[in-house]
Amino acid sequence: MTKTKLFKDFLPVSSKEWKQKIQYDLKGADYNEKLVWESPEGIRVKPFYHQDEGIYTASVKRAKGHWNIAQSIYAGDAKKANVKAKEFLAKGAESLFITIPSDAVAIAVLLDEIDVSTTKIYCNFEFLSPDYIKKVLDFVGDASDSIYLNIDIIGKLAKTGNWFQNLEDDHRKFDLIAQMGATHTVSIDVGHYQNAGANMTQQLAYGLAHANEYLHHLANSKSVRKGQTFVFQMAAGSNYFFEIGKLRALRILWQTLAREYGVNEKCHIIATPTRRNKTLYDYNTNMLRTTTETMSAILGGADTVMNMPYDAIYHKNNEFGDRIAMNQLLLLKEESYFTKVENPAEGSYYIESLTSQLAQKALALFKDIERNGGLLKQLKAGIIQKKIKESAAKEQAMFNGQKIVLVGTNKYQNEMDNMTETMQLYPFVKTNPQKTLLEPIIAKRFAETIEQNRLKDE
């Protein structure tokens, strides 16, 4: 069978020729004013991209080619959580993201009859205990490669303004855990920066600086190991192509940093939809938002994708919300051919350009952070918090001016919506004044002020 060259009869068209044609069709209108727009990251988005730009990022695919579906579980009661975990696995979940609130949770009960050799277990510890971590690793034995401990003491500091205990004690315990030999010990919660309003360049730069604090500390304590895999927890927003580029840029940036320390250049990314654009009113549109956001995560190369139920901001966990969230991912995985290609965004001139620009801008910001003392020093001085607030304020202004549209909330409102009687959870920022070492980074949704005003009028 001969191979037919489908485009042999068509002459190639250069980037210059395309632009000339566009300018002709504009009939005198300014090309830059009409067709070029600028993102919050300062990236100018053009109406077309061409192979003449010569951008190609081949090294951004996930480590093993396939992404897996994760389901979150709160393990306040180990036995009940175990029952739910097995139900989720039977319905299609391939991994579990388990929040463990205290060392009173019996790991043997929590993971009873769960095959940890084939099921990835992502831990979210709300406490810091080397003794408990040892129990976890002893329980899983040879299957420790499937356990992701997700230890993030700096993330705790950034979110709450306090360490678990204090700087010295937290780092001492961190070192003890790092020396236990687990493959996946350290995690960096980049998603919290996103949910607080950081733009994409900031998310990547702060995430890299966050990881660098751990690498520097582990190198000094001689606890860093070449086989150690760092985990990045990412949140995907609604800017579809930019979010794909963001995850791809993260892999490039991590490879650059990891190479300097001689550690594993393959990172592990777990991605979830952002909470920032989710709404109380017209809540069914949250399903559309989470669908595009999980698609961005998949196409961007996330290793694990965990969805968010459409009613998560105002309802307690419920069977219907969990089922819909799971089915969204099952449809994407089983019926959308999203497991057939390792790096589906490869070769898209637009996405390749976004990837490259985000990586370059984030690297420049990362270098500036390091020149000025690093992430911890800038957190202590309130610089990171100030920059995120400035970015969040710009986004909020765009939302208030309807340049960012959330259907059913700041545009096309359904005046018949009444939510007061439906709410089971408080969906707004909670104020709990307490003494902190530094100003915490607070996550906040766009729609909170509008929603609070509408609730008063119901």
Buried (B, 14 or more C-beta within 10 A) or exposed (E): EEEEEEEEEEEEEEBEEBBEEBBEEEEEEEEEEEBEEEBBBEBEBBEEBBEEBEBEBEEBBBBEEEBBBBBBBBBEEBEBBBEBBBBBBEBBBBBBBBBBEEBEBBBEBBBBEBEBEEBBBBBBBEEBBBEBBEBBBEBBEEBBBBBBBBBBBBBBBBBBBBBBEEEEEBBEBBBBBBBBEBBBBBBBBBBBBBBBBBBBBBBBBBBBBBBBBBBBBBBEBEBBBEEBBBBBBBBBBBBBBBBBBBBBBBBBBBBBBBEEBEBBBBBBBBBBBBBBBBBBBBBEBBBEBBBBBBBBBBBBBBBBBBBBBBBBBBBEBEEEBBBBBBEBBBEBBEEEEBBEEEBBBBEBBBBBBBBBBBBBBBBEBBEEBBEEEBBBBBBBBEBBBEBBBEBBEEBBEBBEEEEBEBBBBBEEBEEEBEBEEEEEEEBBEEEEEEEEBBBBBBBBBBBBBBBEEBBEEE
